[in-house]
């Protein structure tokens, strides 16, 4: 991969073990996650990370799943496309 540009950050949502939430957050940060939201009671963590770092994030102890955020764009109400 020498000479290639770094990939752009993508949004991710993680399902994490709620009993290990604090340690998972710190380990995820060390793996490259920029945390944008934490819901310890629900066991979810959201943030951004470069695509190439997602496998390392998925290997963090206590991370049960990593999903890319999905954005749905709807046309404005006055749009001819409805």
HELIX and SHEET records of a PDB file:
HELIX    1   1 UNK A   18  UNK A   20  5                                   3    
HELIX    2   2 UNK A   21  UNK A   30  1                                  10    
HELIX    3   3 UNK A   51  UNK A   53  5                                   3    
HELIX    4   4 UNK A   54  UNK A   58  1                                   5    
SHEET    1   A 4 UNK A  34  UNK A  39  0                                        
SHEET    2   A 4 UNK A  44  UNK A  50 -1                                        
SHEET    3   A 4 UNK A   9  UNK A  16 -1                                        
SHEET    4   A 4 UNK A  63  UNK A  68 -1                                        
END                                                                             
